[in-house]
Every structure is written in structure tokens, then in C-alpha cells.
């Protein structure tokens, strides 16, 4: 005797070897013997052979019309043998009964399984809905197949193109567009990114990087809602100074300005004046929520996404010719020794006499002119001369505190896109790359002034019992990163006892938060803790730090990657096929005259610091890879270690990972620099 039974949703049959009250010992055709509960045995038969029964029943099952079977089925619970007799004939045998069992079991949308071979037919409305769903699945499957075919043939279907960045970086794996790309990649044996690139889904490498960044960071778009800049509610006193700012010509968010009073009297008052949106904007206002959502301005060659709407920025920026509300720090120095004798913070209106520009003055305001070795024929010459003398003094004090001199032996690079007037670049503009040496006089003046303000204010608000957002670094040891927190702590890299960011409130949200705290201290002094917007251990501060850290890293990573894109464009546009470079580690080299770190074949075994000439053999603007090989060693001098403060650059400066293609993102150690842009 044979038996047909169910095992984990499968139907098996075999010879009955023994039978007890509640179980059977059954031998399968493979020779394997299994113990089966009697409740799982659905049919007993003498013929045909088990394998023959299953094969013939499965064939016969496909001939059963499910709609007709559903009509024949009774409303009450029934067994598969009952349906076989109703559907086929009253004398339906083993094969027809097994066929009915198989057909009923595979059609749960028509018949509900009740166990032990019993079923109940589904209500008519459920059947209709299920059939519609099945039909939709068939149509979707056909659509997936069609889209996959188009992709393999080199054409990109519209729905796939529209979902491009979601498919690549945040895919819904149940979406038909995703399944089509996966199927096409399987058929063509190509990586998804290569497949989509070949199908024309990517308009240009630049648009790929730009749209990817927007997709991940600005999914709702970059447009600002219609918000007006709040007016200043209080009447502020007018400062008796002539202040001047120092920025690049492209800078529209002018956060800081300087002033010098009392030259020649023996006591000089040095003023650092910071734009004061915090005097007009309030926490939890619509503009605050907008700034907190963006957290920082995003910079890139030829374009930027500001943290605040331009009309708001222009209401608070330190524009020349205006009396601008500002938070001012006045530090009094002995003119001879430059010893600090007093400091004071004021809320006031500051007359901005001029907006000086780096790119127009760097070649004029030189160290020799500032120190009197050559004639100085520019505006604010005496003030700039004192500011430069003070900056060198402050830098020397910090270097003593940090235990070693700062050594910035590489320039900052400036990118200019020809014909670009601030509009969103297309990616094919001609690019020029210029340099400004770190520590240039104007750069040093601004950097040291901002460090002075940020460190002074950081200590002052702590003395007032008011929390702020601080940046600290425990030591200069390799791998010790800069951290953000709510309590003052030494910053070894800067060589100061504490350090905040409070001098760029128009472009960094943490600076705006710190400005609110500073304003509270300026108004209330030692009782400011009661009036400050953010109290000690305020969970909002920790949330702001967490959000800012993530956003700022993302924005900086994008800026680094898009600058790498333009650097590769620069190589192509100028037919540069050879570069001189310095060997780093793990086959990496750094170009001497461009902001470019890349792998070069033949550099794997070179000592760190070796000077080489490399040949450029190609570049991929999509992955931002540069292909190159070492052709000559240019020195025989033993290599020296890279200075510790430069260790943060010992990584590939490129875009974030392309998760469906190749991960080209390098690890970077964060370090503070004293370039004007970083310190400000």
C-alpha cells in the first residue's frame, strides 16, 4: 500500500512500511524512510506507483478550471475528494482526487486551506480582488521584462531615468524600476552604474554628482519659502569706529569686520565685529527652523547653496557704507608689548567703511608693505600694519601653547569658472585654478582675529554660566580628532584654552546658536544663564551638534568631490599629461601644483616624501578616478614624515562612495586650519 502526504507545504508519496495509531513509517522512492503523522496522510492507494501518481495528478490538475471549480464547490467546508467527485465524476479515482488536491492547494485566492485536506471557498469579492492583483503582477512582470530589454539594448526607459538616484543610492527593492535594472544587469553582465551610463540615463558626470548630492541632502529642493528678514527691535548705539572686512570678491555673506583705535597713544583697542542676525531672529522662529534644517552654507566652485535666503543675508551682512548691527568684541592691548589689558563685548551698530577683497589686495598688501620695508599705498595701511603685527604675535603665543610651530606648506586653491556669474554650473565650463598661500598677510590677520574672538567668547560665556557649542582636541597625537561639545575644553591644534565657532552666523548654524548665547551674556552678565535660549544640559544643543556634524561632513565631502571633478576637468582642458608629485603611502601621491591626491602605479614601494614625475593615462569623471603611473624619481634624498598638522590631508580628496559601482571615498582625519575661511 502507498500513501500520499503533506510535508512542509510539499506533497510526497511512498510505500507504507508500518502503521500505528497516530503515525506511519513510509519509504520514499529515494529509499529514505520517514515517520509521518497520520493526520498528514491525505490518500492511501494501491496503484499506480507513487511517482507515477504525482506526475499524472500534477498534469491533470492544470486542466481544472478554477472558476468552474469555485462554482462547483459548496459554501460549507469540504474535502478535496468531494470536489473531485463534483468536478470530474462521482467515481473519481485516486489520480483525480490527487489532482483536485494539488489544484486547490495552489489556489489560495479561490480556496482557503483549513488543513487535513479540507478547504473553504473564498467570498466572491475576495476572489475578484485577488484576480485583479494577479493580473497586475503579470502586467508589472511584463513591464519589468520590457524595461530590462530596453536597458540591455542601450536605451533608458523614462520611469527608470526619473528614479535614477533613488535606484542607485536609496533603492526600493520591490519597485519595478529597481527589478528592471537588476534584471538588465544580470542579462548584460554589467555593473548597474555602467549599465545606466551606457543606456544614457546619466546626462553628464557633473549632473550625476550634483543631482546625487541634492537627492541625498535636499530631497525637497533648494528653493527657500517666502520669508522676510525680521527687523531689529531695539535701538543700538553707534560705534565710534571705521570698520573694514576682508573677504574674497565672491563672498556675499560678510560675517566679520575689524577695527583699530588708538594707534600712537600707547593703548590700542582692536575690534572684531560680527554680523548679528541673532539680534533680529529668535530661536524657533520660521527663519531659525530653516537655518537649522540646512545647518550650513554649501560651497562649491562657481556656486553655493546658502543657509539663509539671499534677501535675509543681505539684511544682516556687513555691507560697506552701512551702519550694521553687530556683536563686537573689543580687546585692549598695550601698543608696545601687545599684552592684553581688557576685553569687552558690545551690541551696537558698526559703520562699515570698506569691504576689502583678498583677490584684489593680496599682491599689494604684502609683508614688506605691512612692516614698512616698502611704501604702503592702500586704504587702512596703519590699521592693517598693526593687525598684522598683532596676528603674528597671537600666532606665536598659540604655537608656544601647542608646543610646536604651525607648518602650512601647501597653498589654498581657488577655483574660477569662466563665464559663470553665480548661476548653477553645467559642468562643461572652462576652469582656472589659482592659489593663495596659507598664512598670507591678509589671511593671517583675519584668521588670528577670528581665533581671538572665538576663544575669548568661549571662555566668557562659560564664566557667565552659559553653555555653548565648543570645538576641542585633546592632543596633537595622530588620530586624535576634533570634537564638538557643550563644555569648554582645550583645543591642542589651535593652541587655545577653549574654542567656539561664533564668527560666521550667516553661514553656520552653530555660530548662530553661540551668538544667541553671547547676546544673552552681553545683556545680562552673570545672570545670563536664566535668560539664554539654551540652558545647561539642554538636549537641543546635543541634537544640534549631532545634526551639524553629519551635515557639515556631508557638505565638505561634496565640496571636496566636486573640486576634484573640476581639477580633472582642468587636466583635460589644458592637455596636462604629466605631473610632479610627492609620494605618500599605500601607492598614493599628492600633486605639487594642484589639489589632487591619487594612486599612481609604481608608487607602492616609494618612501614617504619621495618626489616623482607621473604620467596621466586617463580619468573617469563619474567615479573621479585618475589613472597614472610613475615615470621617474626626481630626488635621491631620503623621505621625511609629513608634518602632523598636515596629516588630515593624507587621503584621497574625492566624492562620497558610489554604492552600486565602486567605493572611492577616503578616510580623512579632521584638523583645524588657520586659513581665513576655516577660522572665520
C-alpha positions as CSV (number, residue, x, y, z in Angstrom):
1,X,0.0,0.0,0.0
2,X,1.1,3.5,-0.7
3,X,0.3,6.9,0.9
4,X,0.3,10.5,-0.2
5,X,1.1,13.0,2.5
6,X,2.0,16.7,3.0
7,X,5.3,17.7,4.4
8,X,6.0,21.5,4.9
9,X,3.8,22.5,2.0
10,X,5.1,19.8,-0.3
11,X,3.3,16.6,-1.4
12,X,5.2,13.3,-1.2
13,X,4.2,9.7,-1.7
14,X,5.8,6.4,-0.8
15,X,5.3,2.8,0.3
16,X,3.8,2.3,3.7
17,X,6.2,0.1,5.7
18,X,4.3,0.1,9.0
19,X,1.3,1.8,10.6
20,X,0.5,2.7,14.1
21,X,-2.5,4.6,15.7
22,X,-1.0,8.0,15.1
23,X,1.8,7.6,12.6
24,X,3.2,5.7,9.7
25,X,6.6,4.6,8.5
26,X,6.9,5.4,4.8
27,X,9.7,4.6,2.4
28,X,10.2,7.2,-0.4
29,X,11.4,6.3,-3.9
30,X,14.8,7.5,-2.9
31,X,15.0,4.8,-0.3
32,X,14.7,7.2,2.6
33,X,12.3,6.3,5.3
34,X,10.3,8.9,7.1
35,X,7.9,9.0,10.0
36,X,4.7,10.7,9.1
37,X,1.8,11.7,11.4
38,X,-1.4,10.0,10.4
39,X,-3.1,13.4,10.3
40,X,-0.8,14.4,7.4
41,X,-1.6,11.4,5.3
42,X,-4.2,12.5,2.7
43,X,-4.6,9.5,0.4
44,X,-3.9,5.7,0.6
45,X,-3.8,3.8,-2.6
46,X,-2.6,0.5,-4.1
47,X,-1.8,1.8,-7.6
48,X,-0.3,3.4,-9.6
49,X,3.3,3.8,-8.3
50,X,3.8,6.9,-6.1
51,X,6.0,8.8,-8.7
52,X,3.5,8.0,-11.5
53,X,0.6,9.2,-9.4
54,X,2.2,12.5,-8.5
55,X,3.3,13.1,-12.1
56,X,-0.1,12.3,-13.7
57,X,-2.0,14.2,-11.0
58,X,0.1,17.3,-11.5
59,X,-0.6,17.2,-15.2
60,X,-4.4,16.7,-14.7
61,X,-4.5,19.4,-12.0
62,X,-3.6,22.1,-14.6
63,X,-6.7,21.1,-16.6
64,X,-9.0,22.0,-13.7
65,X,-10.7,25.4,-14.4
66,X,-10.6,27.2,-11.1
67,X,-13.6,29.5,-11.9
68,X,-15.6,26.4,-12.6
69,X,-14.3,24.5,-9.6
70,X,-15.2,27.5,-7.4
71,X,-18.7,27.4,-8.8
72,X,-19.0,23.6,-8.1
73,X,-17.6,23.9,-4.6
74,X,-20.1,24.0,-1.7
75,X,-20.4,27.0,0.6
76,X,-19.5,24.9,3.6
77,X,-16.2,23.3,4.4
78,X,-15.3,20.5,2.0
79,X,-12.6,17.9,1.3
80,X,-10.6,17.7,-1.9
81,X,-12.1,14.2,-2.7
82,X,-15.6,15.8,-2.5
83,X,-14.6,18.4,-5.1
84,X,-13.1,15.8,-7.3
85,X,-16.4,13.8,-7.4
86,X,-18.3,17.0,-8.1
87,X,-16.0,18.3,-10.7
88,X,-15.0,15.1,-12.5
89,X,-17.5,12.3,-11.8
90,X,-18.9,10.5,-8.8
91,X,-16.5,7.7,-9.2
92,X,-13.4,9.9,-9.4
93,X,-10.4,7.8,-8.5
94,X,-7.1,8.4,-6.8
95,X,-5.4,10.3,-9.6
96,X,-8.4,12.8,-10.0
97,X,-8.6,13.2,-6.2
98,X,-4.9,14.0,-6.1
99,X,-5.3,16.4,-9.0
100,X,-8.1,18.2,-7.1
101,X,-5.9,18.3,-4.0
102,X,-2.9,19.9,-5.9
103,X,-5.1,22.4,-7.7
104,X,-7.0,23.5,-4.6
105,X,-3.7,23.8,-2.7
106,X,-2.1,26.1,-5.3
107,X,-5.1,28.5,-5.5
108,X,-5.4,30.2,-2.1
109,X,-7.1,33.2,-3.7
110,X,-10.0,30.8,-4.6
111,X,-10.0,28.4,-1.7
112,X,-8.8,28.8,1.9
113,X,-6.8,26.0,3.3
114,X,-8.2,24.5,6.5
115,X,-5.8,21.6,7.0
116,X,-6.1,17.8,6.7
117,X,-7.1,18.2,3.0
118,X,-10.1,20.4,3.8
119,X,-10.9,23.8,2.2
120,X,-13.5,26.5,2.1
121,X,-14.1,28.7,-1.0
122,X,-13.3,32.4,-0.7
123,X,-16.0,35.0,-0.9
124,X,-16.7,36.3,-4.4
125,X,-15.3,39.9,-3.7
126,X,-12.0,38.4,-2.4
127,X,-11.6,36.2,-5.5
128,X,-12.2,39.2,-7.8
129,X,-9.7,41.3,-5.9
130,X,-7.2,38.5,-6.0
131,X,-7.6,38.0,-9.7
132,X,-7.1,41.7,-10.3
133,X,-3.9,41.6,-8.2
134,X,-2.6,38.6,-10.2
135,X,-3.3,40.4,-13.4
136,X,-1.5,43.5,-12.2
137,X,1.5,41.3,-11.2
138,X,1.6,39.9,-14.7
139,X,1.5,43.3,-16.2
140,X,4.3,44.5,-13.9
141,X,6.3,41.5,-14.7
142,X,5.9,42.2,-18.4
143,X,6.8,45.8,-17.8
144,X,10.0,44.8,-15.9
145,X,10.9,42.5,-18.7
146,X,10.4,45.2,-21.3
147,X,12.4,47.8,-19.4
148,X,15.2,45.3,-18.8
149,X,15.3,44.7,-22.6
150,X,15.5,48.4,-23.3
151,X,18.3,48.9,-20.9
152,X,20.3,46.0,-22.3
153,X,19.7,47.4,-25.8
154,X,21.2,50.8,-24.7
155,X,18.1,52.8,-24.1
156,X,16.8,54.1,-20.7
157,X,13.0,54.0,-20.1
158,X,11.6,57.2,-18.7
159,X,10.5,55.8,-15.3
160,X,14.0,54.4,-14.7
161,X,15.6,57.7,-15.6
162,X,13.2,59.5,-13.2
163,X,14.2,57.2,-10.4
164,X,17.9,57.1,-11.2
165,X,19.4,58.4,-7.9
166,X,16.9,56.6,-5.8
167,X,17.7,53.4,-7.6
168,X,21.4,53.8,-7.1
169,X,21.6,55.1,-3.6
170,X,18.3,54.5,-1.7
171,X,16.5,51.8,-3.7
172,X,13.1,50.3,-3.0
173,X,14.0,46.7,-3.9
174,X,10.3,45.9,-4.6
175,X,10.0,48.7,-7.1
176,X,9.6,47.5,-10.7
177,X,12.3,50.1,-11.8
178,X,14.8,48.5,-9.4
179,X,13.9,45.0,-10.6
180,X,14.3,46.0,-14.2
181,X,17.8,47.4,-13.5
182,X,18.8,44.2,-11.6
183,X,17.5,42.0,-14.4
184,X,19.2,44.1,-17.1
185,X,22.5,44.0,-15.2
186,X,22.1,40.2,-14.9
187,X,21.4,39.8,-18.6
188,X,24.2,42.2,-19.7
189,X,26.7,41.1,-17.0
190,X,27.4,44.8,-16.3
191,X,27.5,46.8,-13.1
192,X,24.3,48.8,-12.6
193,X,26.2,52.2,-12.9
194,X,27.9,51.1,-16.1
195,X,24.6,49.8,-17.5
196,X,22.8,53.0,-16.8
197,X,25.6,55.1,-18.1
198,X,25.6,53.1,-21.3
199,X,21.8,53.5,-21.6
200,X,22.1,57.3,-21.4
201,X,20.4,57.6,-18.0
202,X,23.2,59.9,-16.8
203,X,23.2,63.3,-18.6
204,X,26.7,64.2,-17.6
205,X,29.2,63.3,-14.8
206,X,28.8,66.8,-13.3
207,X,25.0,66.5,-13.2
208,X,25.4,63.0,-11.7
209,X,27.4,64.3,-8.7
210,X,25.2,67.4,-8.3
211,X,21.9,65.6,-8.5
212,X,23.1,62.8,-6.3
213,X,24.0,65.4,-3.6
214,X,20.7,67.1,-3.9
215,X,18.8,63.8,-3.8
216,X,20.6,62.8,-0.5
217,X,20.6,66.2,1.2
218,X,17.9,68.4,-0.4
219,X,15.1,65.9,-1.4
220,X,12.5,68.7,-1.2
221,X,14.6,71.0,-3.5
222,X,16.8,74.0,-2.8
223,X,14.2,76.8,-3.1
224,X,13.5,78.9,0.0
225,X,10.0,79.6,1.3
226,X,8.8,83.2,1.1
227,X,10.3,84.6,4.4
228,X,11.3,88.1,5.3
229,X,14.2,89.1,7.4
230,X,12.9,90.3,10.8
231,X,13.7,93.9,11.7
232,X,15.9,94.8,14.6
233,X,13.6,95.6,17.5
234,X,16.0,97.6,19.7
235,X,17.8,100.8,19.1
236,X,21.5,100.1,19.2
237,X,24.3,102.7,20.0
238,X,26.5,103.7,17.1
239,X,30.2,102.6,17.5
240,X,32.8,105.2,17.0
241,X,34.9,103.1,14.6
242,X,35.7,102.8,10.9
243,X,35.4,99.0,10.4
244,X,36.6,97.1,7.3
245,X,36.0,93.5,6.2
246,X,38.5,91.2,4.4
247,X,36.9,88.6,2.1
248,X,37.1,87.2,-1.5
249,X,35.2,89.1,-4.1
250,X,32.7,86.3,-4.4
251,X,31.7,86.5,-0.8
252,X,28.2,87.8,-0.2
253,X,27.8,86.6,3.4
254,X,30.1,89.1,5.1
255,X,30.1,87.9,8.7
256,X,33.1,89.7,10.1
257,X,34.9,93.1,10.1
258,X,37.8,94.6,12.1
259,X,38.6,98.0,13.5
260,X,41.7,99.5,15.2
261,X,41.5,102.5,17.5
262,X,44.2,104.5,19.4
263,X,47.3,103.9,17.3
264,X,50.1,106.0,18.6
265,X,48.6,106.5,22.1
266,X,50.2,103.5,23.7
267,X,46.9,101.7,24.1
268,X,45.2,100.2,21.1
269,X,41.7,98.8,21.0
270,X,41.3,96.0,18.5
271,X,37.7,95.4,17.4
272,X,36.2,92.2,15.9
273,X,32.7,92.9,14.7
274,X,30.4,90.0,13.8
275,X,27.1,90.4,11.8
276,X,24.2,90.0,14.2
277,X,21.2,88.1,12.8
278,X,20.8,86.8,16.4
279,X,19.6,90.3,17.4
280,X,16.6,90.0,15.0
281,X,16.0,86.3,14.6
282,X,14.8,84.3,17.6
283,X,15.0,80.5,18.3
284,X,12.1,78.5,17.0
285,X,11.1,81.3,14.5
286,X,10.5,80.3,10.9
287,X,13.9,81.5,9.9
288,X,15.6,79.6,12.7
289,X,13.8,76.4,11.7
290,X,15.0,77.0,8.1
291,X,18.6,77.6,9.2
292,X,18.5,74.6,11.5
293,X,17.3,72.4,8.6
294,X,20.2,73.4,6.4
295,X,22.8,73.9,9.2
296,X,25.4,75.5,6.9
297,X,26.0,77.1,3.6
298,X,27.2,74.6,0.9
299,X,30.2,75.8,-1.1
300,X,31.4,74.6,-4.5
301,X,33.3,76.1,-7.4
302,X,31.1,78.8,-9.1
303,X,28.1,78.2,-6.9
304,X,26.8,77.9,-3.4
305,X,23.6,77.0,-1.5
306,X,23.3,79.5,1.3
307,X,22.0,78.6,4.8
308,X,19.6,81.6,4.7
309,X,17.8,83.2,1.8
310,X,19.8,85.9,0.0
311,X,17.4,88.7,0.9
312,X,17.8,87.7,4.6
313,X,21.6,87.6,4.2
314,X,21.7,91.0,2.6
315,X,19.6,92.4,5.5
316,X,22.3,91.4,8.0
317,X,25.6,91.2,6.0
318,X,28.3,93.8,6.9
319,X,28.0,95.8,3.7
320,X,30.2,98.8,3.2
321,X,28.5,102.1,3.5
322,X,26.0,101.0,6.2
323,X,25.8,101.1,9.9
324,X,25.3,97.4,10.6
325,X,24.0,95.8,13.8
326,X,26.9,93.7,15.2
327,X,28.1,91.8,18.2
328,X,31.5,93.4,18.8
329,X,34.5,92.2,20.8
330,X,36.9,94.9,21.8
331,X,40.3,93.8,23.1
332,X,42.6,96.4,24.6
333,X,46.3,95.9,24.0
334,X,49.4,97.6,25.3
335,X,50.7,99.1,22.0
336,X,54.3,98.3,22.8
337,X,54.2,94.8,24.3
338,X,50.8,93.7,22.9
339,X,49.8,92.5,26.3
340,X,46.0,92.2,26.8
341,X,44.7,94.7,29.4
342,X,41.0,94.4,28.9
343,X,38.2,93.0,26.8
344,X,34.5,93.9,26.3
345,X,31.6,92.7,24.3
346,X,29.0,95.2,23.0
347,X,25.8,95.1,21.0
348,X,25.9,98.0,18.6
349,X,25.7,99.4,15.1
350,X,29.1,99.4,13.4
351,X,29.9,101.8,10.5
352,X,31.4,99.6,7.8
353,X,33.8,101.8,5.8
354,X,35.1,99.2,3.3
355,X,34.8,95.7,2.1
356,X,38.4,94.7,1.2
357,X,39.0,91.8,-1.1
358,X,41.7,89.2,-0.9
359,X,42.0,88.7,-4.7
360,X,42.4,92.4,-5.3
361,X,44.8,93.2,-2.4
362,X,46.9,90.1,-1.7
363,X,49.6,91.2,-4.2
364,X,49.6,94.7,-2.8
365,X,49.2,94.2,1.0
366,X,52.4,92.3,1.3
367,X,54.5,91.6,4.4
368,X,57.2,94.1,3.3
369,X,54.5,96.8,2.9
370,X,52.9,95.9,6.3
371,X,56.3,96.0,8.1
372,X,57.4,99.3,6.5
373,X,60.1,97.9,4.3
374,X,58.3,99.2,1.2
375,X,55.8,102.0,0.9
376,X,52.2,101.2,1.7
377,X,49.7,102.9,-0.7
378,X,46.4,101.3,0.2
379,X,43.5,102.1,2.4
380,X,43.7,101.3,6.1
381,X,47.5,100.9,5.9
382,X,48.2,101.8,9.5
383,X,45.4,99.7,10.8
384,X,46.4,96.7,8.7
385,X,50.1,97.1,9.8
386,X,49.0,96.9,13.5
387,X,46.6,94.0,12.8
388,X,49.4,92.1,11.0
389,X,51.9,92.7,13.9
390,X,49.2,91.6,16.3
391,X,48.4,88.5,14.2
392,X,52.0,87.4,14.2
393,X,52.1,87.9,18.0
394,X,49.0,85.9,18.6
395,X,50.1,83.1,16.3
396,X,53.4,82.9,18.2
397,X,51.6,82.7,21.5
398,X,49.4,79.9,20.2
399,X,52.4,78.0,18.8
400,X,54.0,78.1,22.3
401,X,50.8,76.7,23.8
402,X,50.5,74.0,21.2
403,X,54.2,73.0,21.7
404,X,55.2,73.2,18.1
405,X,55.0,75.7,15.2
406,X,52.3,75.6,12.7
407,X,53.6,74.5,9.3
408,X,51.2,75.1,6.4
409,X,53.4,74.4,3.5
410,X,50.7,73.9,0.9
411,X,48.5,76.7,-0.6
412,X,44.8,77.0,-0.6
413,X,43.4,76.6,-4.1
414,X,40.8,78.9,-5.7
415,X,38.5,77.7,-8.5
416,X,37.1,80.1,-11.1
417,X,34.6,79.0,-13.8
418,X,34.9,81.2,-16.8
419,X,31.6,82.9,-17.8
420,X,29.9,81.8,-14.6
421,X,28.2,84.7,-12.7
422,X,26.9,82.7,-9.8
423,X,24.4,80.6,-11.7
424,X,24.3,76.8,-11.3
425,X,27.2,75.4,-13.4
426,X,26.5,73.0,-16.2
427,X,29.8,71.1,-15.7
428,X,31.5,71.9,-19.0
429,X,32.7,75.4,-18.2
430,X,36.4,76.2,-18.5
431,X,38.0,76.2,-15.1
432,X,41.0,78.0,-13.8
433,X,42.8,77.1,-10.6
434,X,44.7,79.7,-8.6
435,X,46.5,79.6,-5.3
436,X,46.7,81.6,-2.1
437,X,49.5,80.6,0.2
438,X,48.2,79.7,3.7
439,X,49.4,82.4,6.1
440,X,49.5,85.2,3.6
441,X,49.3,88.5,5.5
442,X,45.6,89.3,4.9
443,X,44.7,85.6,5.5
444,X,46.7,85.6,8.8
445,X,45.1,88.9,10.0
446,X,41.6,87.5,9.6
447,X,42.4,84.1,10.9
448,X,44.0,85.3,14.1
449,X,41.3,87.8,14.7
450,X,38.6,85.2,14.5
451,X,40.6,82.8,16.7
452,X,40.9,85.6,19.2
453,X,37.2,86.2,19.2
454,X,36.1,82.6,19.2
455,X,38.5,81.6,22.1
456,X,37.7,84.8,24.1
457,X,33.9,84.4,23.8
458,X,34.2,80.7,24.6
459,X,35.8,81.5,27.9
460,X,33.5,84.4,28.7
461,X,30.2,82.6,28.2
462,X,31.5,79.8,30.4
463,X,32.3,82.3,33.1
464,X,28.7,83.6,32.8
465,X,27.4,80.1,33.4
466,X,26.0,79.8,29.9
467,X,26.6,76.7,27.7
468,X,27.8,76.9,24.1
469,X,28.9,74.7,21.3
470,X,32.7,74.2,21.6
471,X,35.3,72.5,19.4
472,X,38.2,70.8,21.2
473,X,41.1,68.5,20.6
474,X,42.8,66.6,23.4
475,X,46.2,66.4,21.8
476,X,48.2,66.6,18.6
477,X,48.8,62.9,18.6
478,X,48.0,61.1,15.4
479,X,44.3,60.0,15.2
480,X,43.1,62.5,17.9
481,X,40.2,64.2,16.2
482,X,38.4,67.5,16.8
483,X,35.3,67.0,18.8
484,X,32.2,69.2,19.4
485,X,30.6,69.5,22.8
486,X,28.8,71.9,25.2
487,X,31.6,72.5,27.7
488,X,34.9,74.4,27.2
489,X,38.0,72.2,26.7
490,X,41.5,72.9,25.3
491,X,42.0,72.8,21.6
492,X,45.5,71.4,21.1
493,X,45.6,72.0,17.4
494,X,44.7,75.7,17.8
495,X,46.7,76.2,21.0
496,X,43.9,77.8,22.9
497,X,42.2,77.0,26.2
498,X,38.8,76.8,24.6
499,X,37.4,77.4,21.1
500,X,33.9,78.1,19.8
501,X,32.5,78.9,16.4
502,X,30.7,82.2,16.7
503,X,32.1,84.4,13.9
504,X,30.1,83.1,10.9
505,X,26.4,83.3,12.0
506,X,25.2,83.9,8.4
507,X,26.6,80.7,7.1
508,X,26.9,78.2,10.0
509,X,24.1,77.3,12.4
510,X,26.3,76.6,15.4
511,X,27.7,80.1,15.1
512,X,24.1,81.5,15.2
513,X,23.4,79.4,18.3
514,X,26.5,80.6,20.0
515,X,25.7,84.2,19.1
516,X,22.3,83.9,20.9
517,X,24.2,82.8,24.0
518,X,26.8,85.6,23.6
519,X,24.0,88.1,23.3
520,X,22.4,86.9,26.5
521,X,25.7,87.3,28.3
522,X,26.2,90.8,26.8
523,X,22.7,91.8,28.1
524,X,22.6,90.0,31.5
525,X,26.2,89.3,32.5
526,X,26.5,86.8,35.4
527,X,22.7,86.2,35.4
528,X,22.6,85.3,31.7
529,X,22.0,81.6,32.4
530,X,18.4,82.5,33.2
531,X,17.9,84.4,30.0
532,X,19.9,82.4,27.5
533,X,17.9,80.5,24.9
534,X,19.8,77.3,25.7
535,X,20.3,76.2,29.3
536,X,23.0,73.9,30.7
537,X,22.5,70.2,29.7
538,X,19.9,71.4,27.1
539,X,19.1,68.3,24.9
540,X,18.6,70.7,22.0
541,X,22.3,71.6,22.0
542,X,23.3,67.9,21.7
543,X,20.8,67.4,18.9
544,X,22.2,70.5,17.1
545,X,25.7,69.2,17.5
546,X,24.8,65.8,16.1
547,X,22.9,67.2,13.1
548,X,25.5,69.8,12.4
549,X,28.4,67.2,12.5
550,X,26.6,65.0,10.0
551,X,25.6,67.8,7.6
552,X,28.9,69.6,7.7
553,X,30.8,66.4,6.9
554,X,28.4,65.7,4.1
555,X,28.7,69.2,2.7
556,X,32.5,69.2,3.0
557,X,32.7,65.8,1.3
558,X,30.7,67.1,-1.6
559,X,32.8,70.2,-1.9
560,X,35.9,68.1,-1.9
561,X,34.5,65.7,-4.5
562,X,33.2,68.5,-6.9
563,X,36.5,70.3,-6.6
564,X,38.2,67.0,-7.6
565,X,35.8,66.9,-10.6
566,X,36.9,70.4,-11.7
567,X,40.6,69.5,-11.2
568,X,40.2,66.5,-13.5
569,X,38.5,68.8,-16.0
570,X,41.4,71.2,-15.7
571,X,43.8,68.5,-16.6
572,X,41.8,67.6,-19.7
573,X,41.1,71.2,-20.8
574,X,44.8,72.0,-20.6
575,X,46.1,68.7,-22.1
576,X,48.2,68.0,-19.0
577,X,49.6,64.6,-19.3
578,X,52.4,64.8,-16.7
579,X,52.5,66.0,-13.1
580,X,55.2,66.2,-10.4
581,X,54.1,64.9,-7.1
582,X,55.2,63.7,-3.6
583,X,54.7,60.1,-2.6
584,X,52.5,59.5,0.5
585,X,51.6,55.9,1.5
586,X,49.9,52.9,0.0
587,X,50.6,54.0,-3.5
588,X,49.1,57.5,-3.1
589,X,50.8,60.6,-4.4
590,X,50.0,64.3,-4.0
591,X,50.4,66.7,-6.9
592,X,52.7,69.6,-6.3
593,X,50.6,72.3,-8.0
594,X,47.0,71.0,-7.9
595,X,44.6,69.9,-5.1
596,X,44.9,66.3,-6.2
597,X,45.7,63.1,-4.4
598,X,45.6,59.9,-6.4
599,X,47.1,56.4,-6.9
600,X,50.0,56.0,-9.2
601,X,51.3,52.7,-10.4
602,X,54.9,52.3,-9.3
603,X,54.5,54.4,-6.1
604,X,53.6,51.5,-3.9
605,X,57.2,50.9,-2.7
606,X,58.4,54.5,-2.7
607,X,59.4,56.1,0.6
608,X,57.1,58.7,2.0
609,X,58.1,62.2,0.7
610,X,59.8,61.0,-2.4
611,X,59.5,63.4,-5.3
612,X,58.3,61.9,-8.6
613,X,57.0,62.6,-12.0
614,X,53.9,60.8,-13.0
615,X,52.2,60.3,-16.4
616,X,48.4,60.7,-16.5
617,X,46.9,58.0,-18.6
618,X,43.2,58.7,-18.1
619,X,40.4,59.9,-15.9
620,X,36.9,58.9,-15.1
621,X,34.7,61.9,-14.2
622,X,31.9,59.7,-12.9
623,X,34.0,57.8,-10.3
624,X,36.5,60.7,-10.1
625,X,39.4,58.2,-10.6
626,X,42.7,59.4,-12.1
627,X,44.8,56.8,-13.8
628,X,48.5,57.5,-13.6
629,X,51.9,55.8,-13.3
630,X,55.3,56.9,-12.0
631,X,57.8,57.6,-14.8
632,X,60.7,59.0,-12.9
633,X,62.1,59.6,-9.4
634,X,63.2,63.3,-9.2
635,X,65.2,63.1,-6.0
636,X,67.6,60.9,-4.1
637,X,67.0,62.5,-0.8
638,X,65.6,60.2,2.0
639,X,62.0,61.0,2.6
640,X,60.8,62.7,5.7
641,X,57.5,62.3,7.5
642,X,54.7,64.7,6.7
643,X,54.1,67.3,9.5
644,X,51.5,66.3,12.0
645,X,49.2,69.2,11.2
646,X,49.0,68.1,7.6
647,X,48.0,64.5,8.4
648,X,44.4,65.3,7.8
649,X,45.1,65.6,4.1
650,X,46.7,62.2,3.8
651,X,43.7,60.8,2.0
652,X,42.1,60.9,-1.4
653,X,40.2,64.1,-1.8
654,X,37.1,63.0,-3.7
655,X,33.4,62.4,-3.7
656,X,31.5,60.1,-1.5
657,X,31.1,56.4,-2.3
658,X,29.2,55.2,-5.3
659,X,27.4,52.4,-3.6
660,X,26.4,50.5,-6.7
661,X,29.7,50.9,-8.5
662,X,32.9,51.5,-6.6
663,X,33.7,53.0,-3.2
664,X,36.2,55.7,-3.8
665,X,35.8,57.6,-0.5
666,X,39.0,58.0,1.5
667,X,39.1,58.3,5.3
668,X,40.0,61.8,6.5
669,X,41.3,63.0,9.8
670,X,39.7,66.3,10.7
671,X,42.1,69.1,11.6
672,X,41.5,72.8,12.2
673,X,43.4,75.1,9.9
674,X,44.1,78.7,10.4
675,X,43.3,79.8,6.9
676,X,40.8,82.7,6.9
677,X,38.0,80.6,5.5
678,X,38.4,77.9,8.2
679,X,38.9,80.1,11.2
680,X,36.2,82.6,10.2
